[in-house]
Amino acid sequence: MDFPTDANVIVGLDHADDAAVYQITEEIAMIQTVDFFTPIVDDPYWFGQIAAANALSDVYAMGGVPKTAMNLVAFPLKDMGMDVLRQIIQGGLDKMREAEVVLVGGHSVEDKELKYGLSVTGFAHPSRVLTNRNLHEGDQIILTKPLGTGIINTAVKGGLASLKTIRDVTELMAALNRNAAEIMAEFPVHACTDVTGFGLLGHMAEMIVDSGFGMVLRSDRIPIISEALEYAGMGLVPAGAYKNREFRECMVTFEPGVDRLLQDVLFDPQTSGGLLICAEGKKARDLVDHLSDGGVESARIIGEVVSGAAEKIVVK
């Protein structure tokens, strides 16, 4: 297809990136994204919070500040009461208020399947826009949230997760990436994305395609929700994890000793996951320390960008 073009588009369809970026002036670039999905928790209020946090995350991953949002709703009027919709919208509004984002409109349709999300607009200086490219040799790879939400949610659907586990993973998915984004803005970060449906390894693979670089991942350093490995061992691995593996396993080498259950977690599709940050090696430890001090307690250096292994991820 022949798509329209514009010289002011900094990030567009030629990038498999988190959001689009359009330069308005020499000082201002506009970031645009949209995301919505079906419920992944039973509580409508928390579903609204998680869906909003997930959509806002794309702007944070691009180094921007979200400012306005529009609701996107598909709702089964014949099957659900309006009180359910009100709770979903309230959850989204409360998360937008936390992010200091203004709701300016939206659109709704009647649908057999409930869906909710946001279209979000944010801003950044054109020279400070981050993409999932621009890797440098020696960059340290930082992850800001633990993995395993897809597996945990599968256990929830199967009625096997404890109330504490459900509460913890719900709060994790609803947590904004705002603090992490604001802190990383003060450090030499070369590339960033957020970890969502493609899983950790899928998003790492996107970063190294056509980059000339590879990545080495230290499996013992990766933050993981404690129950995720247990549930993976019970076979509670979502179908998306197997699809992610099938799509990207040609780019991944697992060294002997990397447990198969851990591999499943690394391919596990995440909802509203953390930021995956590639920062200058000498400053990465300071960045992690500042993230921890700023409340992003799960932040860890999990690997390194390397040369000599182009478009390959080695998991040790």
C-alpha positions, 0 to 999 in steps of 0.5 A: 500500500502507498501510505501518505507521507509528511516530512514532520513525522519523526516516528511513523509506520516505518518503525515498530515502535510504541507511538507515533511522533510528529514534530510541530516546532523546533521545541515541540513534538507531539506523541500519539498512541491508542490502545484498548483491550478486553477485561483481564480482571473481574473488577470493572474499576480496576479494569479501567485503571489497568487499561488507562495505565497501559495506554499511557505507558506508550507515551512514557516509553517514548520519553514524553509526557501525556497530556490529553486522552480520549475514551474508547469503549465497546460495550454490550448494552444488552448483557451488562448494566450501565453501572459496570461501564460507570465503574470502568470509566471511573477507574480510567478517570482516576488513573488519568487524574493520577497522571495529570492527563485531561480527558477531552472526549471519546467514542463508544459503540455497542458490541457483544464484547466489552473493550476499553482503552484510550487514545493518548496525546503527549509531548516531548522535545524533538531531540529527546524522543526515545525509540526502540532503536538507537542502541549503543554497544555496552548499553545496560538493559534495565527492566522496571517491573517484574514479569509474569502477569500473563501467567498469573492472569491465566491462573486467575481465570482458572480459579487457582490464584490466591486473593493476595496474588490477585491483588498484587498483580492487579496493583502492578498492572495498574501502576503507571510508568510515570516515575520511571519515565521521569527519572530516566529523563535525567540520564543518558538513555539511548532507547526504550520501549515498554514490555507488553503483548510480545513478552520480554524477549519479543520486545528485545527482538524488536529492538535489535532487528536491523540494528547491527547489535545483539543482546545478552540477557542474565536470567538470574537478574530478571525480576519475576512475580514469585508465583509465575514460575509455580503456575507455569509449572502447572501448565498455566501458560497463555497461548500468547506465550507460545505464539511469541516463542514461535515468532521469535525463537529463531533469534534467541539462544538459551544456554544450558541450564536456563529452565524451560519454565523460566523461558516461558516467563520470558515469552509471557505476554504482559499487560501494562508491563514495565519499561525496558531501558537501554542506558549508557553503561557507566550511568546505568547503575546510578539510574537503577539506584535512582529508580529504586529511591524513587519507588520503582523498587523492582528495577534491575539491570538484566543484560547488555547490548553487544556487538558481534552477535547481530540480531541475536539474544543470548540468555545465560 
